[in-house]
Structure formats: structure tokens, C-alpha cells
Amino acid sequence: VPLSSSARLAKASEAQLNDWQLIGNGYGVHWPKVDEHLSLKGFIRDAMMGEFLERWAVPADVRAKRKKVRQA
């Protein structure tokens, strides 16, 4: 999951991104200089959702053809 999915992390400098620490017995990551913390659960959820959408997304041209067939 790209860190840019978080607005705060997307705006952070490289130095700010490199200053991180594990929190919650390793179940999360905290960037103190950015005041952002993300959970492992959130990383996994977002990664799985991205994979699901990539795998099952129907291209726009196919959706348009299906819509025309239904309307006929």
C-alpha cells in the first residue's frame, strides 16, 4: 500500500518519512514528526481492497457495451 494514500504522509518530507517507529507491539507504525499512525490491519485491508479492485474491475469500454446490450 503506498504511503501516499495518507494525506499527511503524502505531504511529508523524506526525512519525516524516515523517522518512524513501531507501536502497539508491532501492530502499527507511527511517524512522530508528521503526527500520523497507521495500523497493520489498515495496511492489509487497503492492500486486499486494491488487489480485489484490480482483479475484478471491468474496463469502461466493456461496461458501456454491457449497458447498451441491456438497454436494447
N, CA, C and O of each residue as an XYZ file, in Angstrom:
288
protein
N       0.857     -1.171      0.000
C       0.000      0.000      0.000
C       0.901      1.232      0.000
O       1.773      1.356      0.861
N       0.707      2.129     -0.938
C       1.558      3.315     -0.967
C       1.281      4.236      0.219
O       0.132      4.421      0.621
N       2.337      4.801      0.764
C       2.158      5.730      1.879
C       1.405      6.974      1.443
O       0.840      7.682      2.276
N       1.393      7.244      0.150
C       0.689      8.419     -0.357
C      -0.815      8.316     -0.182
O      -1.533      9.292     -0.398
N      -1.303      7.136      0.210
C      -2.736      7.005      0.467
C      -3.142      7.792      1.712
O      -4.327      8.058      1.916
N      -2.182      8.163      2.532
C      -2.427      9.032      3.683
C      -2.058     10.461      3.286
O      -0.936     10.716      2.850
N      -2.991     11.381      3.435
C      -2.743     12.779      3.044
C      -1.533     13.358      3.769
O      -0.717     14.050      3.159
N      -1.415     13.083      5.052
C      -0.284     13.622      5.824
C       1.045     13.057      5.328
O       2.022     13.791      5.177
N       1.075     11.759      5.079
C       2.317     11.141      4.632
C       2.656     11.542      3.204
O       3.832     11.617      2.845
N       1.650     11.796      2.394
C       1.894     12.226      1.018
C       2.591     13.581      0.983
O       3.362     13.863      0.065
N       2.321     14.419      1.983
C       2.920     15.757      2.045
C       4.235     15.784      2.819
O       4.931     16.799      2.828
N       4.575     14.673      3.465
C       5.754     14.642      4.335
C       7.049     14.598      3.531
O       7.096     14.090      2.410
N       8.097     15.148      4.142
C       9.427     15.108      3.517
C      10.034     13.720      3.707
O       9.544     12.917      4.501
N      11.091     13.457      2.975
C      11.777     12.170      3.105
C      12.306     11.985      4.531
O      12.237     10.888      5.085
N      12.833     13.059      5.117
C      13.345     12.982      6.492
C      12.223     12.634      7.468
O      12.421     11.837      8.385
N      11.051     13.229      7.274
C       9.909     12.924      8.144
C       9.452     11.479      7.970
O       9.103     10.813      8.945
N       9.455     10.998      6.740
C       9.035      9.619      6.484
C      10.017      8.607      7.056
O       9.623      7.522      7.484
N      11.284      8.963      7.061
C      12.306      8.053      7.578
C      12.321      7.983      9.095
O      12.957      7.094      9.661
N      11.640      8.895      9.761
C      11.568      8.893     11.227
C      10.247      8.249     11.643
O       9.242      8.938     11.813
N      10.252      6.934     11.807
C       9.054      6.199     12.170
C       9.373      5.212     13.281
O      10.538      4.916     13.545
N       8.337      4.707     13.926
C       8.523      3.718     14.975
C       7.329      2.772     15.015
O       6.199      3.160     14.717
N       7.597      1.536     15.387
C       6.514      0.578     15.560
C       5.781      0.887     16.848
O       6.399      1.266     17.843
N       4.473      0.728     16.835
C       3.668      0.954     18.034
C       2.722     -0.233     18.221
O       2.537     -1.042     17.311
N       2.138     -0.324     19.388
C       1.160     -1.374     19.660
C       1.716     -2.770     19.494
O       1.091     -3.628     18.870
N       2.899     -2.998     20.059
C       3.558     -4.308     19.944
C       3.738     -4.745     18.498
O       3.641     -5.932     18.187
N       4.002     -3.785     17.611
C       4.260     -4.098     16.213
C       3.029     -4.119     15.330
O       3.116     -4.503     14.164
N       1.884     -3.715     15.860
C       0.648     -3.724     15.074
C       0.376     -2.408     14.364
O      -0.644     -2.266     13.690
N       1.275     -1.448     14.509
C       1.091     -0.168     13.846
C       2.413      0.542     13.648
O       3.449      0.136     14.173
N       2.349      1.620     12.871
C       3.528      2.447     12.595
C       3.158      3.887     12.917
O       2.067      4.351     12.585
N       4.085      4.591     13.572
C       3.854      5.990     13.949
C       4.977      6.847     13.385
O       6.156      6.516     13.513
N       4.589      7.964     12.755
C       5.526      8.968     12.256
C       5.358     10.190     13.149
O       4.464     11.000     12.905
N       6.206     10.350     14.192
C       6.011     11.425     15.170
C       6.100     12.829     14.579
O       5.354     13.712     15.003
N       6.984     13.061     13.618
C       7.135     14.402     13.059
C       5.960     14.795     12.172
O       5.776     15.973     11.866
N       5.161     13.806     11.757
C       4.012     14.060     10.900
C       2.724     13.899     11.704
O       1.652     14.292     11.243
N       2.823     13.325     12.903
C       1.683     13.005     13.765
C       0.682     12.108     13.028
O      -0.521     12.369     13.003
N       1.222     11.044     12.433
C       0.388     10.068     11.722
C       0.699      8.689     12.241
O       1.858      8.367     12.500
N      -0.315      7.874     12.395
C      -0.113      6.489     12.789
C      -1.112      5.627     12.024
O      -2.297      5.947     11.927
N      -0.599      4.532     11.490
C      -1.402      3.604     10.701
C      -1.246      2.205     11.279
O      -0.177      1.830     11.761
N      -2.325      1.447     11.221
C      -2.294      0.098     11.767
C      -1.962     -0.923     10.695
O      -2.210     -0.702      9.510
N      -1.401     -2.040     11.123
C      -1.130     -3.144     10.225
C      -2.442     -3.628      9.607
O      -2.487     -3.978      8.428
N      -3.490     -3.645     10.398
C      -4.811     -4.056      9.909
C      -5.244     -3.169      8.736
O      -5.779     -3.666      7.745
N      -5.013     -1.872      8.849
C      -5.363     -0.947      7.779
C      -4.535     -1.184      6.521
O      -5.064     -1.132      5.411
N      -3.222     -1.446      6.691
C      -2.362     -1.742      5.544
C      -2.873     -2.979      4.804
O      -2.986     -2.984      3.579
N      -3.176     -4.014      5.565
C      -3.639     -5.266      4.956
C      -4.989     -5.052      4.271
O      -5.190     -5.507      3.145
N      -5.909     -4.369      4.936
C      -7.225     -4.103      4.355
C      -7.102     -3.336      3.043
O      -7.735     -3.693      2.049
N      -6.298     -2.292      3.039
C      -6.142     -1.473      1.837
C      -5.465     -2.252      0.707
O      -5.831     -2.108     -0.459
N      -4.479     -3.075      1.059
C      -3.801     -3.880      0.043
C      -4.763     -4.889     -0.564
O      -4.773     -5.088     -1.778
N      -5.565     -5.522      0.271
C      -6.522     -6.509     -0.229
C      -7.593     -5.850     -1.087
O      -7.995     -6.407     -2.108
N      -8.054     -4.684     -0.690
C      -9.070     -3.981     -1.464
C      -8.504     -3.569     -2.818
O      -9.183     -3.692     -3.837
N      -7.275     -3.083     -2.836
C      -6.643     -2.706     -4.095
C      -6.510     -3.901     -5.028
O      -6.782     -3.795     -6.224
N      -6.091     -5.036     -4.479
C      -5.962     -6.246     -5.295
C      -7.329     -6.694     -5.808
O      -7.458     -7.083     -6.969
N      -8.332     -6.641     -4.965
C      -9.690     -7.022     -5.377
C     -10.178     -6.139     -6.517
O     -10.712     -6.631     -7.510
N      -9.990     -4.832     -6.366
C     -10.459     -3.913     -7.401
C      -9.722     -4.117     -8.721
O     -10.329     -4.053     -9.790
N      -8.417     -4.361     -8.648
C      -7.653     -4.613     -9.870
C      -8.109     -5.893    -10.558
O      -8.212     -5.951    -11.783
N      -8.375     -6.899     -9.769
C      -8.745     -8.192    -10.330
C     -10.151     -8.199    -10.916
O     -10.396     -8.826    -11.947
N     -11.076     -7.501    -10.257
C     -12.477     -7.581    -10.646
C     -13.016     -6.346    -11.346
O     -14.190     -6.311    -11.713
N     -12.193     -5.347    -11.535
C     -12.647     -4.127    -12.211
C     -12.952     -4.428    -13.677
O     -12.207     -5.141    -14.351
N     -14.043     -3.880    -14.144
C     -14.433     -4.049    -15.538
C     -14.057     -2.771    -16.275
O     -14.465     -1.684    -15.866
N     -13.280     -2.882    -17.361
C     -12.882     -1.684    -18.116
C     -14.105     -0.898    -18.599
O     -15.163     -1.474    -18.853
N     -13.951      0.404    -18.721
C     -15.052      1.295    -19.089
C     -15.680      0.905    -20.415
O     -16.902      0.973    -20.550
N     -14.883      0.496    -21.406
C     -15.462      0.150    -22.710
C     -16.341     -1.095    -22.617
O     -17.344     -1.193    -23.323
N     -15.984     -2.037    -21.764
C     -16.795     -3.239    -21.576
C     -18.093     -2.878    -20.854
O     -19.159     -3.386    -21.201
N     -18.004     -1.994    -19.841
C     -19.221     -1.558    -19.135
C     -20.182     -0.877    -20.091
O     -21.389     -1.106    -20.019
N     -19.665     -0.039    -20.990
C     -20.507      0.673    -21.952
C     -21.205     -0.312    -22.881
O     -22.392     -0.153    -23.167
N     -20.476     -1.339    -23.360
C     -21.079     -2.347    -24.237
C     -22.177     -3.112    -23.500
O     -23.233     -3.382    -24.072
N     -21.933     -3.462    -22.234
C     -22.943     -4.185    -21.453
C     -24.193     -3.337    -21.259
O     -25.314     -3.840    -21.341
N     -23.996     -2.054    -21.002
C     -25.124     -1.149    -20.799
C     -25.977     -1.061    -22.060
O     -27.205     -1.068    -21.977
N     -25.336     -0.978    -23.232
C     -26.063     -0.902    -24.495
C     -26.874     -2.165    -24.727
O     -28.017     -2.099    -25.178
N     -26.285     -3.319    -24.421
C     -26.982     -4.592    -24.622
C     -28.204     -4.670    -23.711
O     -29.258     -5.130    -24.148
N     -28.093     -4.237    -22.470
C     -29.211     -4.267    -21.529
C     -30.333     -3.343    -21.958
O     -31.509     -3.653    -21.766
N     -29.975     -2.216    -22.535
C     -30.982     -1.240    -22.940
C     -31.718     -1.649    -24.210
O     -32.820     -1.167    -24.469
N     -31.130     -2.517    -24.987
C     -31.740     -2.927    -26.265
C     -32.920     -3.846    -26.074
O     -33.534     -4.273    -27.051
